[in-house]
Amino acid sequence: MQQSVNQRQPASLPVAALRALRPHQWVKNVLLLLPLLLAHVLPWHGHTALRQWFAAVGGFTAFCLAASAIYLINDLKDLEVDRLHPTKRQRPFASGALSTRIGPPLICALLAVAAALCAALPWHFGASLAVYVTLGVAYSVWFKQRLLLDVFVLAGLYTLRLLAGGYAGSVEVSKWLLAFSIFFFVSLAFAKRYAELVLLSGVGQTEARGRSYDTGDLRLVESAGLASGYLAVLVMALYINDTSSAASKLYTAPVFLWMLCPLLMYWITRVWFVAGRKALDDDPILFAIKDRVSWCTLVMAIAIVIAAWQPWHT
């Protein structure tokens, strides 16, 4: 029997290693491409624009590799805690599908390739990636266990992606976008914690292992998360209303952008309703990827932006 198991293990090793990299999480790094899109720099706008997009895609790849390295570090550190978690015990290291000896060399290889990609990009991008890796590791080792700090660091990592995308694509990232990003991702980070606590309450546990939250914090987490999400909508409204902002320069009919505010408020509120009904995935971003309503909301938002931009008039 032992020989049979050993014979099957090599065949499953690549699959287990790929799962440990969490490629489904790479979608979060699409944020690096957002500064180019919001600046209306499209690949077919000429050679300069095409080079900017190649650079941004290179930055996206570097962040994906670095993010996977951070996830490996996190899984190795939380090995024993994950084995006691109702869902995280299925992770490759925690379940034993992947040997912990593979972790360190794989981490080094991922970071080495990411660093090599930085050599072809502006130094500001490389500095941003270094900060991202440092904060990501610090989050796994320390911040994740600190009340509220974990949420703010998570939101900061998302906002840092936007900055890095601007550096890679050689476009300026608006202060309005940074302010919106902070409030929006703080809301989603609280939603992540809320979903974890709801899951624990469903299995009769009261305290999240390795965290500083317990099920008694559910109402406070919910209130803070909703408030932060609505503040993001307020920032968007102030941006649209500011005649000196980029909205009046980039968009032919910026009045259409007002439709984004109720649409965004609807999506944020719905996420929290879903979380309250114990139907939210552990990660709101991954939930949105699988959620049909979220995709419909995204399509509507894109249609609104195009209506406000009216590229056929340029």
Secondary structure, 3 states (H helix, E strand, C coil): CHHHHHHHHHHHHHHHHHHHHCHHHHHHHHHHHHHHHHCCCCHHHCHHHHHHHHHHHHHHHHHHHHHHHHHHHHHHHCHHHHHCCCCHHHCHHHHCCCCHHHHHHHHHHHHHHHHHHHCCCCHHHHHHHHHHHHHHHHHHHCHHHCCCHHHHHHHHHHHHHHHHHHHHHCCCCCHHHHHHHHHHHHHHHHHHHHHHHHHHHHCCCCECCCCCCEHHHHHHHHHHHHHHHHHHHHHHHHHHHCCCCCHHHHCCCHHHHHHHHHHHHHHHHHHHHHHHCCCCCCCHHHHHHHCHHHHHHHHHHHHHHHHHHCHHHC
